[in-house]
Amino acid sequence: MPDTAGRVDLVGGGPGPIDLLTLRAWRLLMRAEVVVMDRLGPTDIRDHLGPEVEIIDVGKHPGHHPVPQEEINRLLVDRARRGKRVVRLKGGDPFVFGRGGEEVAACLAAGIPVDVVPGISSAVAVPQAAGIPITHRGVAGSVHIVNGPSEMTAATLAALRDDSVTTVILMGVGALPRIVADALQAGVPAERPVAIVERGHHRDQRTTHSTLGTVVLDAGVAGVRNPAVIVIGEVARAGLLLPEHQLAGDIVR
């Protein structure tokens, strides 16, 4: 039988800076006995955890998942059954392409108390760091969020064709050529603005502004790499909020 003294909290860590953690997230981290960490998010939190805290790194890279999701689920249940206070620290928000639902389900199936603390999603925070509002009055009134490695759906193609929709693609750098080819074939205008924001909210943040018709070439020339968020839509137009000469670190093509 599980030890009811143990529990799991799935904590959204936001895009990286520690000061973007919620107060609830910080409180739980300071009380944690085990922290199961992703590769992205507030990894500097290690410096604030006591030496007695067990830190388990389960970070995934694109195309490389050294710790399968099933093993992560098992780790959470195992440590909670030992009576430990476990924090599963995830980048962004646990329920935005974070597989948090699977981890909650695994804990519930094992009889482990579990809760979820929301975090600032990179789908919103990373464009914001580059001066891109994912909604803007008179420009975009809705948002469509896409998991880049997934196949393009009819709903995504419809969103891309709609001038009033912002499409935000997470983990999409490797899939960019396929995404662009599918979009153009589906009739999305080649002049649709695109922005790729790399390493949002970090010192080496960089944004590449382009259009759908040229973004694959421009991303290759710029050497765009993960982690990055791709924004497609009229809000991604360079200079929408700030004059182009004020966009530090931006590449405008």
Steps between C-alpha positions, in 0.01 A plus 500: 500500500626852429629710787250785525771731640651519153362712219583638156464859380536571129646849488510721193838669497435754225749591226815494713569797730445412864317825568224391260410211731175545691514539876327164540760333277783651705343392828461142384855488365641625829314219683575226246696190593522380139504718185454331162622754243465564130775637276324835448346733754662641817795262519691753716268397784764236580706775664217566746423142601657347808765226471255249644257540207510219246516652150406270212572629150256362242557766233412425140661634184333506157508142374681378812304389806748328735235451770174368350176647626404169660819510707429858607155393614653209693754730669229737619290220646799323654633805686153601621442145628814543707325789674688773314374842395566489126504797263487423130650822362407559138583780259208723407163367615447130584189474284635674186675219311667403827342152535382613841166328454674165465694557820189600691321189372790278608497646852125468534508140378758424770301675771754780538378851597585734213445864415595729210646850526460698178800666342556770240487324165773569246221529243420838655816603684760444228326709232435764767871517579558591134233769498242278327148498648329179397171691499471867405188703448428546133770251400442159662207395715575131556792263543569147374779311681670214321741223597761526224587132458133408448347475155317806372125475551215662312443725801860622496494567127175693540657707779801578283276619217302728731644854517356551850659192662848472649653153470765422761714193437698342783793261440467566128848591373577151367160477336507849346554393135206258519278752677574767240451263205165380634385856570591632157339202330182569698484855369653698788644822351877492453521854639349398837737638770704253704720556805725242662600587855797303630587464870223732615557686829872417497795733439571354158139527382470559126211549259497435128223683313405361161203389291354158435648490152857571610522387862661161432785669312529782753501260797777301335710810435447620858580157643177484698502234773283368779369601744289734292140606453363564151229764459306516173251779442466875466621560857839362396562790265821684592432838654137433597552649848854637494702660220724242339817677617392446863467123467832402653628161392251475213575394146258654253504353149 
